Amino acid sequence: MGIIESLKRLLDKEPLVPREQIERLRLLPKDETRLELSSIFYDVSVKQASEFVKHELGRGSDSPFYGVSSAPLFHEMLAVTFWLLDARVAGGKLDLMHGLHGHYFKNFSAINLPEERHRGLMEKYAGYAGTWNEITGHQDEFGAQVLTNIFGQEGNQLIRQRSFWIITYTHDTMKAIKPLKRLWTEAGSKSAV
């Protein structure tokens, strides 16, 4: 996303979860709320990743992702979003991952078994966590890790430009999902009915 588009998204942003849906969630028992939230958060993830890919590839030759297949880029950005939701919204306890992965495996078929796909995603998340630097704010290694997941070791060109947009996406997504933490926390603090 460009700077102008990022500003427009921040200023014109409609809530990720409509108020009516939030009110309905508050009436559900804890287990049902968490299950419903994993579905909602999955949809949010798909929307975030789709918008990034659509925007970047829609820029044509102005994008550092020009000529890149949309599928690997989308799936990697979706994995980044899952990781962010777990780390930033659910506290990094992996409580949310099984729900997100369940929806992902149901909606995107693959040759590998769900257990293998889950293990592969968990390895990606470990790579993200190992390269994300909260202390210095220097995220180039994180961007390079994401790009390596997309392109492999050999095919990673335009690393600085691509990394910049990966990091920008990650920061924008962190801001966008911040309000979801309250929903997740409220759902976890419900007493059993």
N, C-alpha and C positions, 0 to 999 in steps of 0.2 A: 504494500500500500504506500502511496505517496504521502507526503506530509499533509497536503491539502485534504486528501481523502481521509486520513487519520483524524484530522480536526473535525471534518464534517461528521464522521462516525461518532466522535465524542459528543458533539453538540446536538446532533439530530437523533441520537440513539434512542430507540425504543427499548423498553426493558427486555432482557433475555427471556424472562418468564413473565407472562401477563399476570396482572393482579388477580384476575378471576381464578387462574390456575393455582396461584399461591394460596388463596382463601380455601379452595377445595382441598389442597394438600394439608392444610392445618386441621382439617376434620378427620383425616385418616389416622389409623393406628401407626405406631413407629415403623414396624416392618414394611407395611404397605407404602408408607411415605418414602422410605429409603429406596424401595424398589421403583416407585414412580419417579423419584428424583434421578435415579440412574438412567432412566429412559429419557427424561427431560435433558439431562446433562449430555447424554449421547447426541441428542438432536442439536444441542448448542454446539457441540464439538464438530459435527458434520457441517453445520452452517458456517462456523468460523473458518474451517479448513477449505471449504468450497469457495467462500468469498475470496480468500487469499489466492487460491489457484486461478479462479476466474479473473480476478484483477490482474495478477501477474502475467498470465498468458494472454490476456486481452490487450496488454500494452504492446504486443507484437515485438518488433526488433528493439524497442526501447527497454525491454525487460531483460535482466541477466538470465532469466529462465527461458528465454526465447528458444524454441525448438525442443524443449524438454517435454517428454510425455507427461500428460496431466495425472495419470494414475499413480506413479511412484511419488510424485510431489504431493498429491492429495493424501495418500496413505501415511506418508511421513509427517505431514503437518497435523493429521488427525492423531497420530501417536504423540506428537508434542503436546497437543491439546489435552489428551487423556492424562498425560504426565502432569501437566499444569493443574488440571482439576483435582487430581489426587493430592498433589503436593500443597496447593494453595487453598483448596476448598475443604478437602477431607483430612487435612493434617498429615499427609504422607503415610498413613497407616494401611494403605492398600484396601481399605474398606469399600471403596468405590470401584476399584479396578474390575472385579468379577462381574459387576453389573454392566459396566461399559464394554468389557470384552464380550460378554454374552450377546449384547445387541450388535456389536461389530461382527462377530462370527456368524450371526444369523443373517445379517444384511449383505455381507461380502464373503462369498464362498471362496475357498482355496483348496488346493490339493492336500495341504498339511492338516493333521488332526488339530482340534481346538487346543489340546494340551501343548502341542509343539508351537502353535501360533502364540499362545499365552506366554510360553517360555521365551520366544523370540522378542515379543513386546517388552517383557520384563528386562531382557538384556539391553534393549534400546533405552528404557527408562534409567537403568543403572548408568549407561553411558551419558545420558543427559545430566543426571545428578552429579556425576563425577567431573563434568566439565563446566557446569553452571557455577559462577563465582559471585556469590552475594557480597562478599567482603570488598572486593575491588570494583565490582561492576563491569569488569572486563570479560566480555562474553564471546570473544572470537573463537575460543576452543569449542564452546558449545555450538556455535554456528558451523564450524568445521566438522564436528561430530555428526550433526544432522545431515550435512551435505555428503559426508562419507556414507551414511546410511542410504542416501538416495542414489548416489553415483558410483559408490565403491572407491577404492583407493586410487585407481588410475584415471577415472573419468571426471575428476573434479576440477573444472576450469572456472574462471571468473570467481574464485573463492571469496575474495573480499567483497565484491558487489553482492553476490548471492548470500553470503553470511550476514551482511548488513540487513537485508530484507527478512531473513529468517529471524534475526534478533529483534527487529522491529515488530514482526508478527508476534513473537513471544511476549514482548513487553505490552503490546496492544491487547493481546489476549488476557494477560494477567489483570490488566485494568478492567476489561470487560467482564471477567468472571468473578471479580472481587465481591459483588453483592450476593453471589450464590453461596458464599461461605455461611452467611446467616441462615439461609434455608437449611443447609446441611446440618448445622449446629442445632438449630431448633428441632429438626427431625430426630437427632440423636438424643436430645434431652427429654423427649416425650416419655411419659410413664406408660408402662404396658397396660393395655386396656383389657 
